[in-house]
Amino acid sequence: MEALKTGKWLALAVIGLFVLLLAACGSDDTSSSDNGSDQVGGTVSILISGSQRASASVEAVAEGVKEKYNIDTEIEVRPEGAEGDNVVKTRLATGEMTDIMSYNSGALFKALNPSQHFADLSDEPYMDTIQEEFKVAVSDGDGIYGVPGGSTSSGGILYNKAVYEELGLEVPQTWEEFLDNNDKIKAEGKVPVVAAYQETWTSQVILLGDYYNLHAAEPDFGEKYTANEMKYSSTPAALRGLEKIAELHEHGHYNDAASSTSYTNGLEMLATGEAVHFPVITDALAEIESNHPDQVDDIGFFAIPNDDPEIHGMTIWLPGGFYVNKDAQDLDAAKRWVEYATSPEGIEKQMEAIKPNGPYMVEGVELPDDTYEAVLDMNEYVEAGNVTSALEFSSPLKGPNLEQITVELGLGMVDPAEAAEKYDRDVERQALQLDLEGW
Amino acid sequence: MKVNKVYSYWLIVPAGLIYVLLFLYPTAVSFFFSFTRWTLTEWEWIGFDNFKMFFEEPSLMIGFKNTLIFAVLTAGLKVIIGVFLAVILISKIKTKRFIRSTVFFPVLVSTIAVGITFQMLMHPSNGLINRTLELIGITGPDWLGNPNLAIYSIALVDVWKGVGIATVILIAGMMSIPKDYYEAHQIDGGTSVNAFWHITLPLSKPAINAVILLALIGGLRTFDLVWAMTGGGPGFSSDLIASIIYKQYQAGFYGLSTAGNVLLFILVACIVYPIFKFLTRKEVDL
């Protein structure tokens, strides 16, 4: 009997021991990186998002780097959007990140705890050629961790210039004029504004693109909002963006069956003139070109109109960045790779592969001749100096449920005040989870 | 010294290790992390804050309501339709085998594929379902785009996909009922309707219970179908607990989403355990 008991406990003890051993194995990971030789060559791995543009552009850089430095590039593809964020976060947490990572700049990047994972590039000579606005979006404390991974883009309204001409419409100077144009378009039996809520992210563009107008009224909104001193529900200029989404619903300016309309459907409606406006990120231009090459030059751009005719400005999205993993296998090769990617030579290569969606954040780059009409429209805002980078670049707070809330708003399920309150709570939840000061 | 054991306790080591490592350890750890603010690399103890956040937030709480509706509705329909199909399929009809296979086929298809397919079929203007309804003069609803309807549309698809399993379990249960009962019934001059209510139904209780429990547990933790069809939308109208947990995880709220998982675990346990007790109490020995 005694022997039996001992055997039982011994067996359990062995199980426990194994558990402890395995747990211990998982936590300790000291990888030694062997660099130090200045020899050109080697291999660099890079993790990019699965969009066509991202891979075309990275492949162009890879080709140039191979020619110039004989460095091979291994491209790994991750999903886009939130699922891609999961991949990035998980790989960083487990120490499995590639040598170079292509990822958003701004708040999303800062949430990754950059100084812990990435090499500081602030002393590199090429940093002087990169615009301050971008550097701020990829810095953490004193370090600057990234170089631009493409052109800027904007969130605003893409519109069909051919239909505008046909109906004798003028580009609206105020929100009121925009609504008037929509009424005229509707009277002609066309869809004034595309709502493509099957891809929920499209529903938030009016609000996000309205940030220039918000910023014009409340220049320190980003700061105060992050510090819990200003909220959407209690700041009229912020609430205005939500009201604009709701007003289009109230006036019946959106298409029917919005929840079943996909982004691709929406772009098709816009390109074919079935619909006339689509509030969207200008990255859409490339997709319009690939699906409707003959119509892409019918598409123009204007920013989300203000109520005040004196204020016209565009909210821009900074490009994502290339970031070098601190523990890269070959740190030197990885650094050369990003240096090339941000050189005028490297950017020219990228522009050959994909047309820019807006101006570059690097000095000495000129847009090529075959640039999209809409990008030329955007350039007018840039030349007039009327641009602000979107809120997500100056604040780490962007409630994860915003796109669901703006869908509810666009479908008329809630009113703007309710939506603002919901979003404020969503943001609060995020602030608490991020453990920000003041919340 | 008397040796009264047949096998050494050492034999439980392999299975025990697997059980502890893959089941007990993660469960215990997730209970712990649900009380923390967790970034996967660092954590900070914050007590019940995550749970409070879950209960205070309407867009999180809607998941509980929807999950209960979804689980009860799908489990109920699967039992009712399953019993109906099983009775037909144990009778002496010619195409029995063929119909049995077709009923079971949807079970074999990937849930994501089913979701995407039905998303297309249920498209309000181009979908096959509404096109067909149009032919007989009915304007079909926006199945997935109408916030009041979306969760029910998904439930119907889930029933279509899951009823095959229910039917197979019920067929097995009904086939194991001894023929003597039916013979005795026939001798007494009972109708076949009577036979169903007084013999088939009570004696297939164990099978029905198994179906109810499986369907209920499956319904409570459904995720993939909703994710493929609506992503929880429009807005939050078809969010289930599992899709909400997933969204919290996507947002990087690891502690909060773990708390959601713990709540889901407790909910499933609280619902299924009493039902299990209640149902098995009434089982009849054959």
Interface residues (C-beta under 8 A of the other chain):
Chain A: L4 G7 K8 L10 A11 L12 V14 I15 G16 F18 V19 L22 A23 A82 E83 D85 N86 K89 T90 A93 A111 N113 Y197 T200 D256 A257 A258 S259 S260 P400 N401 Q404 I405 V407 E408 L411 M413 V414 K422 R425 D426 R429 Q430 L432 Q433 D435
Chain B: N4 K5 S8 Y9 W10 I12 V13 G16 L17 V20 L21 Y25 R37 T39 L40 T41 E44 D49 M53 E57 P58 S59 H123 P124 S125 D142 L144 G145 N146 P147 T230 G231 G232 G233 P234 G235 F236 S237 K247 Q248 Y249 Q250 A251 G252 F253 G255 L256
